[in-house]
Amino acid sequence: MPKIKKNKKLTSVKQNRIDLIKSVKGMPDILPKDESWWKWIIQTGQLVSELHDFHFIETPILEPAALFESAVGTSTDIIEKEMYAFKTKGGDRVALRPEGTAPVVRSYIEHHLGYFASPLKVFYYGPMFRYDRPQAGRERQFHQFGFEILSDNDPIYDGETILVVLDFLKSLKFKNLSIKINTIGCKVCRSNYKEKIKSYYQSVKAKLCRDCERRLEKNPLRILDCKNENCISLRSNAPIFLDYLCQNCNNHFKTVLELIEDNNVPYEPDPYLVRGLDYYNRTVFEIFSSDFKWALAGGGRYDYLSEMLGGRSIPGVGVALGIERLIEALKLQQITPHLKSKPSLFFAAVGDQAKKSSLRLINELRLNGIVVVEALGKKSLRAQMKIADRFKMPLALIFGQKEVFEKTVIMRDMGTGAQENIVLSKLVEEVKKRIK
């Protein structure tokens, strides 16, 4: 029987497919098909920030691991299970940032930002990293947009933080928004509450999940944030913080609620809301739309965070939103991006000389604020015009050998098919008359 020769070419192709390098699990690419969503959210956030007098800040993706261990808390899921921490070649222990508030406070202390403004109002956006099971709206690399107000503990800024994030969400066309809100006290009253909550959970310890059995000794407040169904059912009989507040915290929370009511914001007191980070104190809140089960935003006050990082007392309050989660929610509601785009047209060139001369014309149009789409790599006019149809361009300029010689260009209305010749010296002027 004759031997069957292996097709070396097919084997090579198969091998290349096996060795194809793909993105790390849970760290997806942001693709051009979703560009409009990302641009809309970021542009909206920037506009809202400007209206509310927030200034842009950007901190590094890589920070000392101790920053988050000190701020977020070693007994939290973020530090225990989710933070990407490792040693550099120089021996420094660093971490990919899992959240944005601690780096902002670190920057405030390091660069004495109180001299810039007091209170300092900043916004940020960028990637965060948490090792968790990838799921819809929350990957291992995800993006947050956040607002922070530092150096003032007046409850007016709790209210302002809530209003700025509501303005952001309303500008993105979210409706039926409401707040779940609670207070988790201060250093004075929290210790008493911790003893009460610890005593309660000691009595039902056998029913707790393994993580909460451990939390009971380290930080019993974390049990209130557990997502285990059995722990959630036990929570309904747990003591509530409102019964153990000191007078200052009680007055602070009362004022925050009055500010919310004055601005006609629907809210629901949630006595077991604590948020998942150790640096929070007093006001904590989450914002929901009745159209979804999950929170669209969450935040609170962190008056002791600066001291936890080795600085002086710098009160603060902030809120963050997951951008991927916002996009998922917008798509589910069939809300489309509302981008204010610049006027645009399509430019087609036929022939080597026309193609060579076209770049100068395209650049002149762009310098005058006109977005020009082209497919000059396609040789035929038909192939180029197919691209114009795909992008639904309202206007096209056609530039050929004859037009190069005559110093004109053909302008075509893509809706009616009507065409006219335009003198190149008046091209920008004529385009601006016809395009909006």
N, C-alpha and C positions, 0 to 999 in steps of 0.2 A: 504494500500500500504506500503510495507516494506521501512524503512529508508535507504538511501544510505549513507554508511560510507565514510567519507573523508579520502583520503590517506594522512596520516600525513607526510610521507616521501616526497611525491611530493610537498606538501604545503611548507615544509621546504626548498626544493631545489629552489622553486619559490621565496620564501622570500629572500634567499641568493642572488639570481640573482638581485633582486630589490635593495638590500643593497650593491651591489658590488661597491667598491670605485674605481673611475677612475681618470685619470690625470685631472688637472685643464684645462679648455677650453683655447686653444691657447698656451699651454705649453706641447708640445708633447715629447715623448721619442725618443731618438736616438737609433735605433735598430741595432742588429748585421748585418742585411742584407745591411745596408748602411755604415758599418764600413770602407770599402775600400775607399769610397769617402772622409770621414772625415780624415782618415789617410793620404791620398794623398794630400789633400789641406793643412793640417797643416805641413806635412813634406816638401812640396814644399815651403811654406811660410818661414819655418825655414831655408831652404837651401838658398833661395833668400836673406833673412835677413843677413845671414852670409857673402854672397858674397858682399853685399852692406854695411857691417860693422854696422848693427843694432843689438842692444843688447836687450835681453828679459826683460820685466817688467810685473808684474801682480799686479793689484790693487784689493781691496775688491769689492765684489758684492754689499755690503751695504755701502752707504756713507751718510754724512749729506745732508739732502734735500737742504739746503742753497747752497751747492756747485753747484748744477745744476740750481737752481733758479737764482743765480748770474751770472753763465756762459752762460747758454743756452738762458735765457731771459724769463721773466714771461709772455710775450705776445705771445710766440711761442706755437704751438699745443702740442709740447712735454710736456711742463710744465702745460699748461691749461687743457689738456685733457688726456694725455697718461702716465704721470709719476706715478709709484706706490709709494706713500709717506704715512707714518704712524708714530705714536708715539710708542716708545718702552715702556716696563714696567717701565723703569727708567725716562720716560718723554722726552727722546731725540727724536727729529723729524728727521727721516731718510728716505732714498729712495733707491729702487733698481735701480742700474745705468741704465739710458736709452741710454747712449753713453759712449765712452771710452776716449775722449780727455781731458775733464775736470779733471777726476781722475788722469791722467798722470801728468798734470800740478800741481795739488795739491800735488802729491808725489814729484815732482821736487822741489817745494818750501819747503815742510816739511823736506825732507832729504838732502837738499843742493846738489842735483845731479850734479850741475854744476862743482863740484870738481872732479867728476868721468870723465867727458869728456865735452869739449866745442868746437863745439856744441855736445849736447847729442842726439844720434840717437837710438831710441828704437822701438821695435815692441811688440804687445800684441795680444792675442786672448782669447775669452771667451764669456759667455752669457750676453746679455743685455735684458732689459725689458721695454715694452711700451704697455699700454692698448689701443688696437686698434682693428679693425675688422680683425680677422684672415683671411689670404689670402695666396695663393701659394707663397712660398719663403719668407714670412714675417709673423711669428707668434707673439704672445705676449711675449714669450721668444724666442729670436733669438740670433745668434752668429755672432760676427764680428772679422775680422782680421785687425789690423791697424798698420800703420807706423807713427812715429812722429819724427820731428827734432826740438830741442829747443835751444834757446839762440843765434840765429843769424838771422838777417833780410835780408841777402844777397839773391837776386833773384836766385842765383845758387842753393839754397836749395829748392826753389819752383820747379826748373827743376829736381833736384835729386829725389824729392818725386814723381813726375810724372813718372820718369824713373823706379823707384823701383816697383811701382804698375803695370806698363806695363810689366816689366820683370816677375812679379808674374803671371799675366794673360796669357802671352805668354807661360810660363812654364806649364800652365794648358791646353795648346793647343787651347786657344781662338785665333780667327783670325779676320781680318778686324776691328781692334780696332782704335778708333778715340776719340778725346777729344772735349768737349764743354767747353769753358773757358771764364771767364770775370774778371773784377776787380771791387771791390765795394769801392775803395778808403780808406782814412784814416780819422782821427778825423778832419783834416783841411778842406778837401773838401766834406766830407759826409754830413755835416749839410746843406750846400747850396743845395745839390742834394735832400735831404729830403724835403726841402721847395718846391722845384720844383715838386717833385712827389706828395706831399700832395696837392698842388694847382691843379694839373691835376685831381687827383681822387676826389677832392671836386666838380669839375664840372660834374662828372658822378656818384656821390654818390648814386643816386637813382637806378642805375643799378648794384651796388655791392651786393655780398652776405652778409648775416648778420655778418659773422665772419669778413669780410673785412671792413664793416662799423665800427666795433669796432677797428680793426687794424689801420684804418685811423687816429685815435686820438693817439693811443699808439705807434705804430711803422709802418709807411706807407710802409717801405721796405718789410714787410712780405706779402703785397698784391701781390707783384711780384712772390711770391712762391705759391700762391693759386692754387689749382687744379680744382676749379670750372670753368666749360666751359665758362660761361659768363664773369668771371673775366679774363680768359685767352685771350678772344677776345678783351677786353678793354685794355689789356697790350700792344697790338701792336702799339698803338698811344702814349704810355707813354714816357716821357723823358728818355734818356739813360745816364748811368753814365759816359761814355767816354767823353761826352761833358762838364763835370764839374770837371774833375780830376785836382788836383794840379800838378805842374811840377814833384815833387818827385814820386808821384804815377804813372804818365804817363811814366816816365823813367823806373820805376820798372817793369811795365807791358810790356813795349817794350822789355826789356831785357829777360823777361820770354819767350815771344813769339820767340825771336831770338834763345834762347836755345832749344826750342822745334823744331824749324825749322832745326837747326844745327844737331839734332839727327833724322831727317827725320820722325817726328811724325805727322800724319795728325791731323789737328785741325780745329774747327769751332768757331769763336767768337760768343758768345751768350750774347747780351747786357742786357738781363733780368734775367740771372742766378744769384741768390743771396744765394742759399742754405738755409736750414731751421733753422739755429742757429745764435743767436745774436753775438756770439764771433768772427765771421769771419770778416776779413778786407782784402783789396787788392785782391790778387789772389783767385778765387774760380773756381773749375772745377769739371766735371763729365766725366767718361769714359764709352764709349758705344762700343758695337759690332754691326755691321750692321745687324746681324742675330736676334737682339732682340730690343724691344722698350724701355725696362727699362735700367737704368744705372747699370753697374757692380761695380762701385766704385765712391766715391765722396770725396772731401776734399777741403782744402784751407789753407790760412794763418790766424793766430790768434795772432797778435802782442800785443793785449791789454788784453788777457785772464788772464794772471798772475796778472795784476793790478786789474781786476774785482774780483779776489779772495783774494785781500789784500796783494799781494806780490809786489816786485819791477818789473820793466819792463823786461820781458823775451820774446822776439819774438819767434814765433814758426810757423810751417807749418806741416800739416799731411793729411792722407787719410785713409779711412776705406772701407772694403768690407764686405757684408753680406754673410756668408758661406752658409746658406740655399739657398740663391738666386744663388750663384755660382753652387751649386749642381744641382739645377733645370735647369739652363742653360746648364750645361754639359750633362745632361740626354737628353734634347731636341735636342742637337747636336749629340747625340749618341756617345759621347766621353767616353771611359772607363778609369778608374784609371790606371796609370802607376806606380805601386809600385815596388820598388826594394826589393823583399822578400828574406829572407834567405832560404837556402836549407831545404827541409822538407821531411818527410816520415811518414808512418803509422806503429804503433806498435800494434800487436794483441797478446793476451795471452790466453791460454786455460788450465784450471785446476787451483785449488787453489794455489798450490805451485808455478806454473809459474806466476800467477797473483801477488803473494806476492813478488817474486824475480824481477819482471819486473820494479818496480818503481825505483830501483837502476840503472838499465840499461838505462831507459828513462832519468833519471836525468843526467847521465854521458854524454849522447848524447847532451842534452840541454846545459850543461856546456861547450860543445865544439862548440856551435853556430849552432846546428842543431835543427830546429823546429820539434817537435814530436807531431803528432796527435794520439789520442787513444780513444777507447770506451771500456775500461776495465770493465765497469758495465754490458756490454752484455756478457752473459755466452757462447754462441755458437760462433765458428769461423765464421760461415756463416753470422751471424748478424753483427759481427765486420767488415768483409770484405765488406759488403754492404755500411758501412760508408766510408770505404776507396774509394770505387767506386764513392760515392756521392761527395767526396772532390777531385776526380780526382788525387789521389796521385800517383806519378810515381813509388814509391818503397814502399814495405811493409816488415816488419820483423815479423815473426811468431814464437812465443815462447811457447812450450808445455812441458808436463811432461818429455818426452824423452829428450828434449833439455836441461832441467834443469840438468838432470843426466849427460848428455854428455858435458855440458858447451859449447853449441853451440846455434845458432839461425838460422832459415831459412830466407834467403833473397829472396824475390820474385819481379821480374820485372813485374809491373802491366800492362805494355803494351804488352809484349810478353808472359807472364805467366811462363817464365823460372825461375827456383829456384836453389839455392845452399846453402850449409851449411857453416856458418862462425863461426870461433872460437871466443868466447866472448872476449878473451884478445886482439883480433885484430879488434873488432867490429867498433870502431870509425874510425880507419884507413881505413877499407874496405868501410865503408859507404861514407866517404869523396871522395874516388876514383870514386864512381858510381853516386854521386848526384851533381848537380850543382845549 
